Every structure is written in C-alpha cells, then in structure tokens.
Amino acid sequence: MKNIVLCGSMTFIDKMKDVSVVLSEMGFVPILPEEGDWSEIKDDDVNEYKRKVSRGHFDKIADSTTQAIFVVNESKNGINNYIGANTFAEIALAFYIGKEIYILNGMYEPYKDELSAWGCRALDGNVQAAAKAYE
C-alpha cells in the first residue's frame, strides 16, 4: 500500500478531494484531513477542536504505513501557491520523520528555501508526477 496524506488549507478541501480521486486511480491510498462542522463548534471549544484535529492529522502523517504527504497549495486571497502555518508544520513533521513531500503547484515563496532544502517536490500542477517516484 502507498498511503499518502493530503495536506493544505481547508479552503482547498474540494481540490484535495479531486486530487484524492486521481491519486487513488494511480494506486495510492489517499488520506484526507478531517472536515469539521464549524457551525456545531462552540466558540469556547474552537482551540481544543483545532488541537484535536491537528494531532489527528499529525498521527496520520507519522503512521508507519504513510509513505508521503501531498500538499495542495492553490492561490488564496491573491497569494500564489499558498501554504499556511498549519500546513507548513505538517510539512516540517513529514520532513523530520523522513516522508516524501509533494507539493501540487510551485513552491510558496516565503518558505521556498526550507521547502527546497527539505527535498519537497513541486509538481507544477501535475498530480501524476507523484507516481513517478514509485516506479
């Protein structure tokens, strides 16, 4: 099995779902982030909920059956190849524990030095390029 955990801003969840279909067709087992119903979460419970889902996603990345993460980084608020703080933390974790890291589009400029040093592979929109590493 080639488990691959999808990461990115939850703004991109629909794109993550589309990418997961393609990855599945390529023989990967895509693992999506948990989607919460924010309307059901009380204001006082938001931080606790965020901690819970972040830890859960970190656990998925660290799982011994996970071979890679796949970062969906679209444009957000006029920023190309956006990678937010939580996604950057997920990338750092994946790097630290030795997982492959794929980035759907180009490198996010503010983190470009680290992403390059950590061996992240920018796919320039080509989801299928992730499979080439496993041939």
C-alpha positions in Angstrom: 0.0 0.0 0.0 1.1 3.5 -0.8 -0.6 5.7 1.8 -0.4 9.4 1.1 -1.8 12.0 3.4 -3.2 15.2 1.8 -2.5 18.5 3.5 -3.4 22.1 2.8 -5.7 24.9 3.8 -9.2 23.6 4.5 -10.2 26.3 1.9 -8.8 23.8 -0.6 -10.8 20.7 0.6 -12.7 20.3 -2.6 -9.4 20.3 -4.6 -8.0 17.8 -2.1 -11.0 15.6 -2.8 -10.4 15.9 -6.6 -6.7 15.1 -6.1 -7.5 12.1 -3.9 -9.6 10.6 -6.7 -6.6 10.9 -9.1 -4.2 9.5 -6.5 -6.5 6.6 -5.9 -6.6 5.8 -9.6 -2.8 5.8 -9.5 -2.7 3.2 -6.8 -2.2 5.4 -3.8 -4.4 5.2 -0.7 -5.2 8.9 -0.1 -6.0 10.1 3.4 -7.9 13.4 3.7 -8.0 15.8 6.6 -10.9 15.7 8.9 -13.7 18.0 7.9 -15.4 19.6 10.9 -18.8 21.2 11.0 -17.7 24.6 12.3 -21.3 25.6 12.9 -21.5 22.9 15.5 -18.4 24.0 17.4 -18.9 26.5 20.3 -16.6 29.5 20.3 -15.1 28.3 23.6 -14.2 24.9 22.1 -12.5 26.1 18.8 -8.9 25.9 20.1 -9.5 22.5 21.7 -11.1 21.2 18.4 -8.2 22.6 16.3 -5.6 20.9 18.6 -7.5 17.6 18.3 -7.7 17.6 14.5 -4.1 18.8 14.2 -2.9 16.0 16.4 -5.0 13.5 14.5 -3.6 14.7 11.2 0.0 14.6 12.5 -0.7 11.0 13.6 -1.8 10.1 10.1 1.4 11.6 8.7 3.6 9.8 11.3 1.9 6.5 10.8 4.3 3.8 9.6 2.1 3.0 6.6 2.2 6.5 5.3 4.8 6.9 2.6 4.3 10.6 1.7 2.3 13.7 2.1 0.7 15.6 -0.8 0.3 19.3 -0.2 -2.5 21.1 -2.1 -1.4 24.7 -2.5 -3.7 26.8 -4.6 -4.0 30.6 -4.7 -5.6 32.0 -1.7 -6.5 35.7 -1.1 -4.4 36.6 -4.1 -1.4 34.7 -2.8 0.0 32.1 -5.3 0.9 28.6 -4.1 -0.3 29.4 -0.6 0.9 27.3 2.3 -0.4 28.3 5.8 1.2 27.8 9.2 -0.5 24.5 10.0 0.3 23.0 6.6 3.9 24.2 7.0 4.0 22.4 10.4 2.7 19.3 8.7 5.5 19.6 6.0 8.1 20.0 8.8 6.9 16.9 10.6 6.9 14.9 7.4 10.5 16.1 6.6 11.6 15.3 10.2 10.3 11.7 10.1 11.5 11.0 6.5 8.4 11.0 4.4 8.3 12.1 0.8 6.8 15.5 0.3 4.9 16.5 -2.9 3.6 20.0 -3.5 0.9 20.2 -6.1 1.9 23.6 -7.5 5.0 25.7 -7.3 7.0 26.5 -4.1 5.4 29.0 -1.8 7.9 31.9 -2.0 8.1 32.8 1.8 9.1 29.1 2.6 11.0 28.4 -0.6 14.4 28.0 1.0 13.2 25.5 3.6 10.9 23.6 1.1 13.8 23.2 -1.3 16.3 22.2 1.5 13.8 19.6 2.8 13.6 18.0 -0.6 10.0 18.9 -1.4 9.0 18.1 -4.9 6.9 20.8 -6.7 4.7 19.1 -9.3 3.6 22.3 -11.2 0.0 21.1 -11.2 0.8 17.5 -12.4 -0.7 15.1 -9.9 0.6 12.1 -11.9 4.2 13.2 -11.4 3.9 11.9 -7.8 3.7 8.3 -9.1 7.0 8.6 -11.0 8.9 8.4 -7.7 7.5 5.0 -7.1 8.2 3.4 -10.5 
